[in-house]
Amino acid sequence: MNQKTIPFAVFSAALLMSEIHVSASASEHGSEAEAVKMVKDAVSMVKSAGTEKAYKAFTDHTDNSFKLKDLYVFVYDFEGNCLAQGANPKMVGKNLLAMRDVDGNTFIKGMIDMVKASSKGWYGPYKFNNPATQSYELKKSYCERGAGDTMICTGIYSGKG
């Protein structure tokens, strides 16, 4: 091999590896249908087991049905207090009503307003850190009204924002 072919071979291998990585990452994204099912299952668990047990299961993954691919459940009250968070337990107990994405969108407030108005639906897109890839990606979340003045949500990532 001469010097001119080595860089091309290295470039080709790197390109191939990045294409393989993108394909693998795309298959790890949860679907809209999986997100809706996860929220409906979470709402059912709150009704049958109560908030304390359900929120613990969502946050600690004591019930594996609330962690699938890059999907997880998060719960907020209408004041913006995080009650459960399947990706980052450190958020539980914090008021995140004013939290903004990298574009300045107050997405928690937006989700709460949507649930107050419609009881359920999709909110987004907004940009949020995907814990599976450790990068900001476009995300939209399916939310339903939970117990009292709360919302239960699961978001789907759709790639780089």
C-alpha positions as CSV (number, residue, x, y, z in Angstrom):
1,M,0.0,0.0,0.0
2,N,1.2,3.5,-0.7
3,Q,0.7,6.5,1.5
4,K,-2.2,7.8,-0.6
5,T,-4.3,4.7,-0.1
6,I,-3.8,4.4,3.7
7,P,-5.7,7.6,4.6
8,F,-8.5,6.6,2.2
9,A,-8.7,3.1,3.8
10,V,-8.7,4.6,7.3
11,F,-11.4,7.1,6.2
12,S,-13.5,4.4,4.6
13,A,-13.2,2.2,7.7
14,A,-14.2,5.2,9.9
15,L,-17.1,6.1,7.7
16,L,-18.3,2.5,7.7
17,M,-18.0,2.4,11.5
18,S,-20.0,5.6,11.8
19,E,-22.8,4.2,9.6
20,I,-22.9,1.0,11.7
21,H,-23.1,3.1,14.8
22,V,-25.9,5.3,13.4
23,S,-27.9,2.2,12.4
24,A,-27.5,0.6,15.8
25,S,-28.4,3.9,17.6
26,A,-31.5,4.4,15.5
27,S,-32.8,0.9,16.4
28,E,-32.3,1.8,20.1
29,H,-34.8,4.7,19.9
30,G,-38.2,3.9,21.3
31,S,-41.3,4.4,19.1
32,E,-44.3,6.6,19.6
33,A,-46.4,3.4,20.2
34,E,-44.0,2.2,22.8
35,A,-44.0,5.6,24.6
36,V,-47.8,5.7,24.6
37,K,-48.0,2.2,26.0
38,M,-45.5,3.0,28.7
39,V,-47.4,6.0,29.8
40,K,-50.7,4.1,29.9
41,D,-49.1,1.3,31.9
42,A,-47.6,3.9,34.3
43,V,-51.1,5.5,34.8
44,S,-52.5,2.1,35.5
45,M,-49.8,1.3,38.0
46,V,-50.4,4.6,39.8
47,K,-54.1,3.7,40.0
48,S,-53.5,0.1,41.2
49,A,-50.4,0.5,43.4
50,G,-50.6,4.1,44.5
51,T,-48.2,7.0,43.9
52,E,-45.5,6.1,46.3
53,K,-44.9,2.6,45.0
54,A,-45.4,3.6,41.4
55,Y,-43.0,6.6,41.5
56,K,-40.4,4.5,43.1
57,A,-40.7,1.9,40.4
58,F,-40.5,4.6,37.7
59,T,-37.3,6.1,39.2
60,D,-35.5,3.0,40.5
61,H,-36.7,0.7,37.7
62,T,-37.9,-1.9,40.2
63,D,-40.4,-2.8,37.5
64,N,-38.5,-3.3,34.2
65,S,-41.6,-2.4,32.1
66,F,-40.7,1.3,32.7
67,K,-37.3,1.2,31.0
68,L,-37.2,0.2,27.4
69,K,-34.4,1.2,24.9
70,D,-34.1,5.0,25.5
71,L,-37.6,5.3,27.0
72,Y,-38.3,6.1,30.6
73,V,-41.1,7.5,32.7
74,F,-41.0,11.0,34.3
75,V,-43.7,12.5,36.5
76,Y,-44.3,16.2,37.5
77,D,-46.9,17.9,39.5
78,F,-48.6,21.0,38.0
79,E,-46.3,23.3,40.0
80,G,-43.2,21.8,38.2
81,N,-42.0,19.5,41.0
82,C,-40.3,16.4,39.7
83,L,-42.0,13.4,41.4
84,A,-40.3,10.5,39.5
85,Q,-37.6,10.4,36.9
86,G,-36.4,7.2,35.2
87,A,-33.2,8.6,33.7
88,N,-31.9,10.9,36.5
89,P,-33.1,10.2,40.1
90,K,-31.3,13.4,41.2
91,M,-34.0,15.5,39.5
92,V,-36.7,14.1,41.9
93,G,-37.8,16.6,44.4
94,K,-36.6,19.6,42.4
95,N,-38.8,22.3,40.9
96,L,-38.0,22.4,37.2
97,L,-40.9,24.5,36.0
98,A,-38.5,27.1,34.6
99,M,-36.0,24.7,33.1
100,R,-35.2,25.5,29.5
101,D,-33.8,23.5,26.7
102,V,-30.8,24.7,24.7
103,D,-33.1,26.8,22.5
104,G,-34.7,28.5,25.5
105,N,-38.0,26.6,25.5
106,T,-39.6,26.0,29.0
107,F,-40.6,22.5,28.0
108,I,-41.8,21.3,31.5
109,K,-44.2,24.3,31.7
110,G,-45.3,23.5,28.1
111,M,-46.1,19.9,28.9
112,I,-48.0,21.0,32.0
113,D,-50.0,23.5,30.1
114,M,-50.8,20.9,27.4
115,V,-52.0,18.3,30.0
116,K,-54.1,20.9,31.9
117,A,-55.8,21.9,28.6
118,S,-56.2,18.4,27.0
119,S,-55.5,15.8,29.7
120,K,-53.2,13.9,27.3
121,G,-51.2,14.3,24.1
122,W,-47.8,14.9,22.5
123,Y,-45.6,17.9,23.4
124,G,-42.6,19.0,21.4
125,P,-40.2,19.0,19.8
126,Y,-37.6,20.3,22.3
127,K,-34.0,19.5,22.8
128,F,-32.9,17.3,25.7
129,N,-29.9,15.2,26.7
130,N,-30.4,11.6,25.7
131,P,-28.9,9.6,28.6
132,A,-28.2,6.7,26.1
133,T,-26.1,8.8,23.8
134,Q,-25.0,11.6,26.2
135,S,-25.9,14.2,23.5
136,Y,-28.6,16.7,23.0
137,E,-31.3,15.4,20.7
138,L,-34.7,16.4,19.5
139,K,-37.4,14.9,21.7
140,K,-41.1,14.9,22.0
141,S,-43.1,13.6,25.0
142,Y,-46.4,11.8,25.3
143,C,-48.1,12.8,28.6
144,E,-51.3,12.0,30.4
145,R,-52.9,13.4,33.5
146,G,-51.9,11.3,36.5
147,A,-53.2,11.3,40.1
148,G,-54.5,14.7,41.1
149,D,-52.6,17.6,39.5
150,T,-49.8,15.5,38.0
151,M,-48.7,14.4,34.6
152,I,-47.0,11.1,33.6
153,C,-44.8,11.3,30.5
154,T,-42.4,9.3,28.3
155,G,-40.4,11.0,25.6
156,I,-39.0,9.7,22.4
157,Y,-35.8,10.9,20.9
158,S,-35.5,11.5,17.2
159,G,-31.8,12.2,16.7
160,K,-29.6,15.3,16.6
161,G,-31.3,18.6,17.0
